[in-house]
Amino acid sequence: GISLLAGSNTSSTQYIEFGFNTGKFNGSSLSVFSRGEPGLAVVGGRGRFMMAKGTALFNPILINATNVIMEFNFTVVHY
Protein backbone atom coordinates (compact mmCIF):
# COMPACT_ATOMS: atom_id res chain seq x y z
CA GLY A 1 0.00 0.00 0.00
CA ILE A 2 0.84 3.65 0.12
CA SER A 3 0.60 6.16 2.94
CA LEU A 4 0.56 9.95 2.86
CA LEU A 5 0.61 12.21 5.91
CA ALA A 6 0.00 15.95 5.58
CA GLY A 7 1.12 17.73 8.74
CA SER A 8 3.11 16.77 11.78
CA ASN A 9 0.67 16.60 14.65
CA THR A 10 -2.17 14.30 15.77
CA SER A 11 -4.79 16.18 13.71
CA SER A 12 -2.87 15.65 10.45
CA THR A 13 -4.73 14.53 7.34
CA GLN A 14 -3.95 10.93 6.45
CA TYR A 15 -4.43 8.98 3.22
CA ILE A 16 -3.67 5.27 3.19
CA GLU A 17 -4.26 2.78 0.37
CA PHE A 18 -4.30 -0.91 1.34
CA GLY A 19 -3.80 -3.25 -1.62
CA PHE A 20 -4.49 -6.99 -1.63
CA ASN A 21 -2.45 -9.34 -3.81
CA THR A 22 -3.60 -12.81 -2.73
CA GLY A 23 -6.81 -14.62 -1.86
CA LYS A 24 -10.36 -13.72 -2.79
CA PHE A 25 -9.60 -9.96 -2.61
CA ASN A 26 -6.62 -10.19 -5.01
CA GLY A 27 -6.38 -6.98 -7.06
CA SER A 28 -8.71 -5.03 -4.74
CA SER A 29 -7.83 -2.17 -2.41
CA LEU A 30 -9.30 -0.12 0.44
CA SER A 31 -8.90 3.67 0.62
CA VAL A 32 -8.70 5.42 3.98
CA PHE A 33 -8.83 9.20 4.17
CA SER A 34 -9.29 10.90 7.50
CA ARG A 35 -8.10 13.40 10.03
CA GLY A 36 -7.26 12.57 13.61
CA GLU A 37 -7.30 9.48 15.77
CA PRO A 38 -8.20 6.77 16.69
CA GLY A 39 -10.83 6.05 14.01
CA LEU A 40 -10.06 6.62 10.35
CA ALA A 41 -12.75 6.75 7.66
CA VAL A 42 -12.83 4.12 4.90
CA VAL A 43 -13.98 6.15 1.89
CA GLY A 44 -13.90 3.64 -0.95
CA GLY A 45 -11.72 1.22 -2.81
CA ARG A 46 -11.21 -0.73 -6.00
CA GLY A 47 -12.26 -4.18 -7.15
CA ARG A 48 -14.34 -6.03 -4.55
CA PHE A 49 -14.23 -2.94 -2.29
CA MET A 50 -15.73 -0.50 -4.81
CA MET A 51 -17.97 1.98 -2.95
CA ALA A 52 -16.81 0.61 0.43
CA LYS A 53 -17.46 2.58 3.58
CA GLY A 54 -16.56 2.02 7.20
CA THR A 55 -13.92 2.65 9.81
CA ALA A 56 -10.35 1.60 10.49
CA LEU A 57 -8.92 1.54 14.00
CA PHE A 58 -5.18 1.30 14.42
CA ASN A 59 -2.74 0.25 17.09
CA PRO A 60 0.86 1.51 16.77
CA ILE A 61 3.26 -1.34 17.52
CA LEU A 62 6.61 0.29 16.69
CA ILE A 63 7.44 3.86 15.67
CA ASN A 64 11.02 5.08 15.45
CA ALA A 65 13.16 7.22 13.13
CA THR A 66 13.26 4.63 10.33
CA ASN A 67 10.34 2.20 10.87
CA VAL A 68 6.61 2.28 11.47
CA ILE A 69 4.68 -0.91 12.26
CA MET A 70 0.93 -0.57 12.83
CA GLU A 71 -1.93 -3.01 13.24
CA PHE A 72 -5.23 -2.05 11.56
CA ASN A 73 -8.72 -3.40 12.31
CA PHE A 74 -11.31 -2.65 9.63
CA THR A 75 -15.09 -2.65 9.77
CA VAL A 76 -16.24 -2.32 6.16
CA VAL A 77 -19.51 -2.50 4.22
CA HIS A 78 -19.01 -3.21 0.51
CA TYR A 79 -21.05 -4.50 -2.42
C-alpha positions as CSV (number, residue, x, y, z in Angstrom):
1,G,0.0,0.0,0.0
2,I,0.8,3.6,0.1
3,S,0.6,6.2,2.9
4,L,0.6,9.9,2.9
5,L,0.6,12.2,5.9
6,A,0.0,16.0,5.6
7,G,1.1,17.7,8.7
8,S,3.1,16.8,11.8
9,N,0.7,16.6,14.7
10,T,-2.2,14.3,15.8
11,S,-4.8,16.2,13.7
12,S,-2.9,15.6,10.5
13,T,-4.7,14.5,7.3
14,Q,-4.0,10.9,6.5
15,Y,-4.4,9.0,3.2
16,I,-3.7,5.3,3.2
17,E,-4.3,2.8,0.4
18,F,-4.3,-0.9,1.3
19,G,-3.8,-3.3,-1.6
20,F,-4.5,-7.0,-1.6
21,N,-2.4,-9.3,-3.8
22,T,-3.6,-12.8,-2.7
23,G,-6.8,-14.6,-1.9
24,K,-10.4,-13.7,-2.8
25,F,-9.6,-10.0,-2.6
26,N,-6.6,-10.2,-5.0
27,G,-6.4,-7.0,-7.1
28,S,-8.7,-5.0,-4.7
29,S,-7.8,-2.2,-2.4
30,L,-9.3,-0.1,0.4
31,S,-8.9,3.7,0.6
32,V,-8.7,5.4,4.0
33,F,-8.8,9.2,4.2
34,S,-9.3,10.9,7.5
35,R,-8.1,13.4,10.0
36,G,-7.3,12.6,13.6
37,E,-7.3,9.5,15.8
38,P,-8.2,6.8,16.7
39,G,-10.8,6.0,14.0
40,L,-10.1,6.6,10.3
41,A,-12.7,6.8,7.7
42,V,-12.8,4.1,4.9
43,V,-14.0,6.1,1.9
44,G,-13.9,3.6,-1.0
45,G,-11.7,1.2,-2.8
46,R,-11.2,-0.7,-6.0
47,G,-12.3,-4.2,-7.2
48,R,-14.3,-6.0,-4.6
49,F,-14.2,-2.9,-2.3
50,M,-15.7,-0.5,-4.8
51,M,-18.0,2.0,-3.0
52,A,-16.8,0.6,0.4
53,K,-17.5,2.6,3.6
54,G,-16.6,2.0,7.2
55,T,-13.9,2.7,9.8
56,A,-10.4,1.6,10.5
57,L,-8.9,1.5,14.0
58,F,-5.2,1.3,14.4
59,N,-2.7,0.2,17.1
60,P,0.9,1.5,16.8
61,I,3.3,-1.3,17.5
62,L,6.6,0.3,16.7
63,I,7.4,3.9,15.7
64,N,11.0,5.1,15.4
65,A,13.2,7.2,13.1
66,T,13.3,4.6,10.3
67,N,10.3,2.2,10.9
68,V,6.6,2.3,11.5
69,I,4.7,-0.9,12.3
70,M,0.9,-0.6,12.8
71,E,-1.9,-3.0,13.2
72,F,-5.2,-2.0,11.6
73,N,-8.7,-3.4,12.3
74,F,-11.3,-2.6,9.6
75,T,-15.1,-2.7,9.8
76,V,-16.2,-2.3,6.2
77,V,-19.5,-2.5,4.2
78,H,-19.0,-3.2,0.5
79,Y,-21.0,-4.5,-2.4
